[in-house]
Amino acid sequence: MRHGRRKPAGPPPRWSSRLYVRLEPRRIALFRFLLEAHDNLALFSVADRRQGILQLNFSPDQGGEVRAFLARVRAETGVETVLDPGKD
């Protein structure tokens, strides 16, 4: 049985969306593991190691998925959003 074609993807975004989160520095490795388990939904870099501030970069069309992921892992990691420039 053949399935119809998927709708072609649009052009890639010119810019990534980003937000900043904070968690205990000792939980950064756990956060990385959980993020990788969710198909690398976002990339992160450590903005401040001592305070546990991470910058998440992701495709603008996946903003809802990233925020839902953060809500799901909050209990395990203690992650909290500190700056979300793209949130309405």
Contact map, one row per residue, 1 for C-alpha under 8 A:
1110000000000000000000000000000000000000000000000000000000000000000000000000000000000000
1111000000000000000000000000000000000000000000000000000000000000000000000000000000000000
1111100000000000000000000000000000000000000000000000000000000000000000000000000000000000
0111110000000000000000000000000000000000000000000000000000000000000000000000000000000000
0011111000000000000000000000000000000000000000000000000000000000000000000000000000000000
0001111100000000000000000000000000000000000000000000000000000000000000000000000000000000
0000111110000000000000000000000000000000000000000000000000000000000000000000000000000000
0000011111000000000000000000000000000000000000000000000000000000000000000000000000000000
0000001111100000000000000000000000000000000000000000000000000000000000000000000000000000
0000000111110000000000000000000000000000000000000000000000000000000000000000000000000000
0000000011111000000000000000000000000000000000000000000000000000000000000000000000000000
0000000001111100000000000000000000000000000000000000000000000000000000000000000000000000
0000000000111111000000000000000000000000000000000000000000110000000000000000000000000000
0000000000011111000000000000000000000000000000000000000000000000000000000000000000000000
0000000000001111100000000000000000000000000000000000000000110000000000000000000000000000
0000000000001111110000000000000000000000000000000000000011110000000000000000000000000000
0000000000000011111000000000000000000000000000000000000011110010000000000000000000000100
0000000000000001111100000000000000000000000000000000001111000000000000000000000000011100
0000000000000000111110000000000000000000000000000000001110000000000000000000000011111100
0000000000000000011111000000000000000000000000000000111100000000000000000000000011110000
0000000000000000001111100000000000000000000000000000111100000000000000000000001111100000
0000000000000000000111110000000000000000000000000011110000000000000000000000001111000000
0000000000000000000011111011000000000000000000000011100000000000000000000000111100000000
0000000000000000000001111111000000000000000000000011000000000000000000000000111000000000
0000000000000000000000111111000000000000000000001111000000000000000000000000000000000000
0000000000000000000000011111100000000000000000000000000000000000000000000000000000000000
0000000000000000000000111111111000000000000000000000000000000000000000000000100000000000
0000000000000000000000111111111100000000000000000001000000000000000000000000000000000000
0000000000000000000000000111111110000000000000000000000000000000000000000000000000000000
0000000000000000000000000011111111000000000000000000000000000000000000000000100000000000
0000000000000000000000000011111111100000000000000000000000000000000000000000100000000000
0000000000000000000000000001111111110000000000000000000000000000000000000000000000000000
0000000000000000000000000000111111111000000000000000000000000000000000000000000000000000
0000000000000000000000000000011111111100000000000000000000000000000000001000000000000000
0000000000000000000000000000001111111111110000000000000000000000000000000000000000000000
0000000000000000000000000000000111111111100000000000000000000000000000000000000000000000
0000000000000000000000000000000011111111000000000000000000000000000000000000000000000000
0000000000000000000000000000000001111111100000000000000000000000000000000000000000000000
0000000000000000000000000000000000111111100000000000000000000000000000000000000000000000
0000000000000000000000000000000000111111111000000000000000000000000000000000000000000000
0000000000000000000000000000000000110111111000000000000001000100110000000000000000000000
0000000000000000000000000000000000100001111100000000000111100000010000000000000000000000
0000000000000000000000000000000000000001111110000000000111000000000000000000000000000000
0000000000000000000000000000000000000000011111000000011110000000000000000000000000000000
0000000000000000000000000000000000000000001111100000011100000000000000000000000000000000
0000000000000000000000000000000000000000000111111001111000000000000000000000000000000000
0000000000000000000000000000000000000000000011111001111000000000000000000000000000000000
0000000000000000000000000000000000000000000001111111110000000000000000000000000000000000
0000000000000000000000001000000000000000000001111111100000000000000000000000000000000000
0000000000000000000000001000000000000000000000011111100000000000000000000000000000000000
0000000000000000000001111000000000000000000000011111100000000000000000000000000000000000
0000000000000000000001111001000000000000000001111111110000000000000000000000000000000000
0000000000000000000111100000000000000000000001111111111000000000000000000000000000000000
0000000000000000000111000000000000000000000111110001111100000000000000000000000000000000
0000000000000000011110000000000000000000000111100000111110000000000000000000000000000000
0000000000000000011110000000000000000000011110000000011111000000000000000000000000000000
0000000000000001111000000000000000000000011100000000001111100000000000000000000000000000
0000000000000001110000000000000000000000111000000000000111110110010000000000000000000000
0000000000001011100000000000000000000000010000000000000011111110000000000000000000000000
0000000000001011100000000000000000000000000000000000000001111110000000000000000000000000
0000000000000000000000000000000000000000000000000000000000111111000000000000000000000000
0000000000000000000000000000000000000000100000000000000001111111110000000000000000000000
0000000000000000100000000000000000000000000000000000000001111111111000000000000000000000
0000000000000000000000000000000000000000000000000000000000001111111100000000000000000000
0000000000000000000000000000000000000000100000000000000000000111111110000000000000000000
0000000000000000000000000000000000000000110000000000000001000111111111000000000000000000
0000000000000000000000000000000000000000000000000000000000000011111111100000000000000000
0000000000000000000000000000000000000000000000000000000000000001111111110000000000000000
0000000000000000000000000000000000000000000000000000000000000000111111111000000000000000
0000000000000000000000000000000000000000000000000000000000000000011111111100001100000000
0000000000000000000000000000000000000000000000000000000000000000001111111100000000000000
0000000000000000000000000000000000000000000000000000000000000000000111111110000000000000
0000000000000000000000000000000001000000000000000000000000000000000011111111111000000000
0000000000000000000000000000000000000000000000000000000000000000000001111111111100000000
0000000000000000000000000000000000000000000000000000000000000000000000011111111000000000
0000000000000000000000000000000000000000000000000000000000000000000000001111110000000000
0000000000000000000000110010011000000000000000000000000000000000000000001111111000000000
0000000000000000000000110000000000000000000000000000000000000000000000001111111100000000
0000000000000000000011110000000000000000000000000000000000000000000001001110111110000000
0000000000000000000011100000000000000000000000000000000000000000000001000100011111000000
0000000000000000001111000000000000000000000000000000000000000000000000000000001111110000
0000000000000000001111000000000000000000000000000000000000000000000000000000000111110000
0000000000000000001110000000000000000000000000000000000000000000000000000000000011111000
0000000000000000011100000000000000000000000000000000000000000000000000000000000011111110
0000000000000000011000000000000000000000000000000000000000000000000000000000000000111110
0000000000000000111000000000000000000000000000000000000000000000000000000000000000011111
0000000000000000000000000000000000000000000000000000000000000000000000000000000000011111
0000000000000000000000000000000000000000000000000000000000000000000000000000000000000111
